[in-house]
Amino acid sequence: MDKEWIEVTVVTSSEAVEAVTGIFYNVDVKGISILDSEDVEFKKKNESDWDYFDESLLNIKNGAVVKAYFKQDETFNEKLEYIKKKIDDLDKVGLDKGEGLITVAKVNEEDWENNWKKYYKPTKVGENIVVKPIWEEYNKKDDEIVLELDPGMAFGTGTHETTRMCIKALEKYVDNDAIVFDIGTGSGILSIAAAKLGAKNVIGVDLDPVAVASAKKNVGFNKIDNIEILHGNLMEVVKGKADIVVANIIADIILLLTEDVKKFIVPGGKFISSGIILDRKDDIINKLEDCGFKIDEVNIEGEWTCIVASLL
């Protein structure tokens, strides 16, 4: 097999990471790695939970680097033009693209395929939940709940503020009778957390088939049989109502979801929404209240907000 790849690097903001990865998935990317300065700062502050730390990562200040890998073929130049245009247009949809710098280089497969794994170590991300990569050893403490995860090169590892706040909210609200829907499940981390916290049934949905495949693998690693991972839109592929709906996505999508999502929540049920940058907090609160929700909690970490609301 040809071991040479084309590496496309985008220097962007933490806010735009998910949008940038989405752009890459639209052009048949073969692999993605993400280095987010917000994750790095979390790791630096919690070195006892992370036994590897590379000081060179701190060269990335207040932003993120997303690297995507492609095979060289006759369609690559067309894909590159598409990527450049979409990155340039991020500000038109209300996202800070940061530097928006794009570079292209040829690399050998062994230089990137597994390098990202050295930055991913067992990490306590909630009161009791520890996220552990499947290739690492970890001695579990009595009160800990361990999530086995292979996020793939495209997905978060639980250290980002948005994910941590969702996990803490799930720890607070999930009980043995809870039915949980996870919108935009990604690696499946929140679905798995809900199930391991004792939820009766969990459904995770994602529009990205790569995310669906990753989530299904991670469910298998955790040997959980009460999670269903579905490909598609919540409104189209899920029936019934949940006690808790969690959505760790972006503010604009949450605004679009809010009117419809209440159709999938029992009266008094919780809607946990995160991935909301701080300056969009009030937009989400106002939309939730307009749609018949009562705000229970507004949690903030760094530049990010997680809102817990109850359906009236």
C-alpha positions as CSV (number, residue, x, y, z in Angstrom):
1,M,0.0,0.0,0.0
2,D,1.2,3.5,-0.8
3,K,2.4,5.0,2.5
4,E,2.6,8.6,1.3
5,W,-0.3,11.0,2.2
6,I,-1.2,14.6,1.8
7,E,-1.6,16.5,5.1
8,V,-3.8,19.6,5.1
9,T,-3.3,21.7,8.2
10,V,-5.8,24.3,9.3
11,V,-4.9,26.7,12.2
12,T,-8.3,27.9,13.6
13,S,-10.1,28.7,16.8
14,S,-11.3,26.2,19.4
15,E,-14.8,27.4,18.6
16,A,-14.5,26.4,14.9
17,V,-13.0,22.9,15.4
18,E,-16.2,21.0,14.8
19,A,-17.1,23.0,11.8
20,V,-13.6,22.5,10.3
21,T,-13.8,18.7,10.8
22,G,-17.2,18.8,9.2
23,I,-15.7,20.5,6.1
24,F,-13.1,17.8,5.8
25,Y,-15.7,15.0,6.1
26,N,-17.5,16.5,3.2
27,V,-14.6,15.8,0.9
28,D,-13.8,12.1,1.9
29,V,-11.0,12.7,4.3
30,K,-9.2,9.5,5.4
31,G,-8.1,10.7,8.9
32,I,-8.2,13.7,11.1
33,S,-6.2,14.7,14.2
34,I,-7.1,17.7,16.4
35,L,-4.9,19.6,18.8
36,D,-6.9,22.1,20.8
37,S,-5.2,24.6,23.1
38,E,-8.1,24.4,25.5
39,D,-7.5,20.7,26.0
40,V,-3.8,21.3,26.4
41,E,-4.5,23.9,29.2
42,F,-6.8,21.4,30.9
43,K,-4.1,18.8,30.8
44,K,-1.5,21.1,32.1
45,K,-3.7,22.0,35.1
46,N,-4.4,18.3,35.8
47,E,-1.1,16.7,35.3
48,S,-1.8,14.1,38.0
49,D,-4.4,12.6,35.7
50,W,-2.2,12.7,32.7
51,D,1.2,11.1,32.8
52,Y,2.5,12.5,29.4
53,F,2.8,16.1,28.6
54,D,4.7,17.7,25.7
55,E,5.5,21.3,26.5
56,S,5.8,22.0,22.7
57,L,2.0,21.9,22.5
58,L,1.8,25.2,24.4
59,N,3.1,26.9,21.2
60,I,-0.5,26.7,20.1
61,K,-2.0,29.7,21.9
62,N,-5.8,30.3,22.1
63,G,-6.6,28.2,19.1
64,A,-6.5,24.8,17.5
65,V,-4.8,22.9,14.8
66,V,-6.8,20.4,12.7
67,K,-4.8,18.1,10.4
68,A,-6.5,16.1,7.7
69,Y,-5.1,13.3,5.6
70,F,-5.8,12.6,2.0
71,K,-4.6,10.3,-0.8
72,Q,-3.2,12.0,-3.8
73,D,-5.5,11.6,-6.7
74,E,-7.0,13.6,-9.6
75,T,-9.7,15.0,-7.3
76,F,-7.4,16.4,-4.6
77,N,-7.0,19.9,-6.0
78,E,-10.7,20.3,-6.3
79,K,-11.1,19.2,-2.7
80,L,-8.5,21.7,-1.6
81,E,-10.3,24.6,-3.3
82,Y,-13.5,23.5,-1.6
83,I,-11.8,23.4,1.8
84,K,-10.2,26.8,1.3
85,K,-13.6,28.4,0.4
86,K,-15.5,26.8,3.3
87,I,-12.8,27.8,5.8
88,D,-12.9,31.4,4.5
89,D,-16.7,31.5,4.8
90,L,-16.8,30.4,8.5
91,D,-17.2,33.9,9.7
92,K,-20.3,34.2,7.5
93,V,-22.1,31.6,9.7
94,G,-21.0,33.3,13.0
95,L,-17.9,31.3,13.7
96,D,-14.5,32.7,14.6
97,K,-12.1,31.0,12.1
98,G,-9.1,32.2,14.1
99,E,-6.0,32.5,11.8
100,G,-7.7,30.4,9.1
101,L,-4.3,29.5,7.9
102,I,-4.2,26.5,5.5
103,T,-1.0,24.6,4.6
104,V,-0.4,21.5,2.6
105,A,2.5,19.0,2.9
106,K,3.3,15.4,1.9
107,V,3.9,13.0,4.9
108,N,4.6,9.4,5.5
109,E,1.9,7.3,7.1
110,E,4.1,6.3,10.1
111,D,4.6,10.0,10.9
112,W,1.0,10.5,11.7
113,E,-1.1,7.4,12.0
114,N,-0.6,6.8,15.7
115,N,1.3,9.9,16.9
116,W,-1.9,11.5,18.3
117,K,-2.4,8.6,20.7
118,K,0.6,9.6,22.9
119,Y,-1.4,12.7,23.9
120,Y,-4.4,10.8,25.1
121,K,-4.2,9.2,28.5
122,P,-6.7,8.2,31.2
123,T,-8.4,11.3,32.5
124,K,-11.0,11.9,35.2
125,V,-13.6,14.2,33.6
126,G,-16.4,14.2,36.1
127,E,-17.0,13.4,39.8
128,N,-16.6,9.7,39.2
129,I,-16.1,9.2,35.4
130,V,-12.7,8.4,34.0
131,V,-12.2,8.2,30.2
132,K,-9.6,5.7,29.4
133,P,-8.2,5.0,25.9
134,I,-8.4,1.3,25.1
135,W,-4.6,0.9,24.6
136,E,-3.8,2.3,28.1
137,E,-3.7,0.5,31.5
138,Y,-5.5,2.1,34.4
139,N,-6.0,1.0,38.1
140,K,-9.6,1.9,38.8
141,K,-10.5,3.4,42.2
142,D,-13.6,2.0,44.0
143,D,-15.9,5.0,43.3
144,E,-14.8,5.4,39.6
145,I,-16.7,4.6,36.5
146,V,-14.3,3.9,33.6
147,L,-15.3,4.6,30.0
148,E,-13.2,2.6,27.4
149,L,-12.7,4.8,24.4
150,D,-11.0,4.8,21.0
151,P,-12.1,8.1,19.7
152,G,-10.6,7.7,16.3
153,M,-8.6,10.6,15.0
154,A,-11.7,12.8,14.5
155,F,-13.3,12.9,17.9
156,G,-12.9,14.5,21.3
157,T,-11.5,12.6,24.2
158,G,-13.6,14.1,27.0
159,T,-11.1,16.8,28.2
160,H,-12.8,19.7,26.4
161,E,-15.0,21.9,28.7
162,T,-18.1,21.2,26.7
163,T,-17.9,17.5,27.1
164,R,-16.8,17.7,30.8
165,M,-19.8,19.9,31.6
166,C,-22.2,17.5,29.9
167,I,-20.8,14.5,31.7
168,K,-21.1,16.3,35.1
169,A,-24.8,17.1,34.2
170,L,-25.4,13.5,33.3
171,E,-23.8,12.4,36.6
172,K,-26.3,14.7,38.4
173,Y,-29.5,13.8,36.5
174,V,-29.3,10.3,35.2
175,D,-31.1,7.6,37.3
176,N,-32.0,4.0,36.8
177,D,-35.3,4.9,35.1
178,A,-33.9,7.4,32.7
179,I,-34.2,7.2,29.0
180,V,-31.5,9.3,27.3
181,F,-31.2,10.7,23.8
182,D,-27.7,11.9,22.7
183,I,-27.8,14.2,19.7
184,G,-24.6,14.4,17.7
185,T,-23.1,11.5,19.6
186,G,-19.6,11.7,17.9
187,S,-17.4,9.1,19.6
188,G,-20.4,8.0,21.7
189,I,-18.8,9.3,24.9
190,L,-22.0,10.8,26.4
191,S,-24.1,7.9,25.4
192,I,-21.7,5.5,27.1
193,A,-21.5,7.8,30.2
194,A,-25.3,7.8,30.5
195,A,-25.5,4.0,30.2
196,K,-22.7,3.5,32.8
197,L,-24.4,5.9,35.1
198,G,-27.4,3.5,35.1
199,A,-29.7,4.9,32.5
200,K,-32.5,2.4,31.5
201,N,-32.0,3.0,27.8
202,V,-29.8,5.3,25.6
203,I,-30.1,6.3,21.9
204,G,-27.3,8.2,20.3
205,V,-27.7,9.8,16.9
206,D,-25.3,11.4,14.4
207,L,-25.6,12.7,10.9
208,D,-21.9,11.7,10.2
209,P,-21.5,8.0,9.3
210,V,-17.9,8.0,10.5
211,A,-19.1,9.2,13.9
212,V,-21.7,6.4,13.9
213,A,-19.1,3.8,13.2
214,S,-16.8,5.1,15.9
215,A,-19.6,5.3,18.5
216,K,-20.7,1.7,17.7
217,K,-17.2,0.4,18.2
218,N,-16.9,2.3,21.5
219,V,-20.1,0.8,22.7
220,G,-18.7,-2.6,21.9
221,F,-15.5,-1.9,23.9
222,N,-17.6,-1.1,26.9
223,K,-19.8,-4.2,26.6
224,I,-23.0,-2.2,27.0
225,D,-26.3,-3.7,25.6
226,N,-28.7,-0.8,26.3
227,I,-27.3,1.7,23.8
228,E,-28.6,2.1,20.3
229,I,-26.5,4.2,17.8
230,L,-28.4,5.5,14.8
231,H,-27.4,7.4,11.7
232,G,-29.5,10.3,10.9
233,N,-31.5,13.3,12.3
234,L,-33.1,12.9,15.7
235,M,-36.5,14.0,14.3
236,E,-36.4,11.3,11.6
237,V,-34.8,8.2,13.2
238,V,-35.9,8.3,16.8
239,K,-39.4,7.6,18.2
240,G,-40.8,8.1,21.6
241,K,-39.7,10.5,24.4
242,A,-36.7,10.8,26.7
243,D,-36.2,11.9,30.3
244,I,-33.0,13.5,29.2
245,V,-31.8,14.8,25.9
246,V,-28.2,15.9,25.7
247,A,-26.7,17.9,22.7
248,N,-23.1,18.8,22.7
249,I,-22.9,20.6,19.4
250,I,-22.8,24.3,18.5
251,A,-25.1,27.3,19.4
252,D,-26.6,27.7,15.9
253,I,-27.7,24.1,15.7
254,I,-29.1,24.2,19.3
255,L,-31.2,27.2,18.3
256,L,-32.6,25.2,15.3
257,L,-33.2,22.1,17.4
258,T,-34.9,23.7,20.4
259,E,-38.4,24.1,19.0
260,D,-38.5,20.5,17.8
261,V,-36.5,18.8,20.6
262,K,-39.3,19.4,23.2
263,K,-41.4,16.9,21.2
264,F,-38.9,14.3,22.3
265,I,-38.8,15.1,26.0
266,V,-41.3,14.1,28.7
267,P,-42.8,16.9,30.8
268,G,-40.3,17.8,33.5
269,G,-37.5,16.2,31.5
270,K,-34.1,17.7,31.0
271,F,-32.5,19.2,27.9
272,I,-28.7,19.5,28.4
273,S,-27.2,21.7,25.7
274,S,-23.5,22.5,25.4
275,G,-20.9,23.5,22.8
276,I,-22.2,27.1,23.3
277,I,-19.6,29.8,23.2
278,L,-20.0,32.4,26.0
279,D,-21.3,35.2,23.9
280,R,-24.1,33.1,22.5
281,K,-25.3,32.0,26.0
282,D,-28.2,34.5,26.2
283,D,-29.4,33.6,22.7
284,I,-29.8,30.0,23.8
285,I,-31.4,30.9,27.2
286,N,-33.9,33.2,25.4
287,K,-34.8,30.5,22.8
288,L,-35.2,27.8,25.5
289,E,-37.5,30.0,27.5
290,D,-39.5,31.0,24.4
291,C,-40.0,27.3,23.6
292,G,-41.4,26.4,27.1
293,F,-38.3,25.4,29.0
294,K,-37.3,26.5,32.5
295,I,-33.6,27.2,33.0
296,D,-32.2,25.0,35.8
297,E,-28.5,25.6,35.5
298,V,-26.1,27.7,33.5
299,N,-22.6,26.3,33.9
300,I,-19.5,28.0,32.5
301,E,-16.0,26.7,32.0
302,G,-13.5,28.9,30.1
303,E,-15.2,30.3,27.0
304,W,-17.9,27.6,27.0
305,T,-21.4,27.3,28.4
306,C,-23.6,24.3,29.3
307,I,-27.3,24.9,30.0
308,V,-29.6,22.5,31.7
309,A,-33.3,23.2,31.2
310,S,-36.5,21.5,32.2
311,L,-39.5,21.2,29.9
312,L,-42.6,22.8,31.6
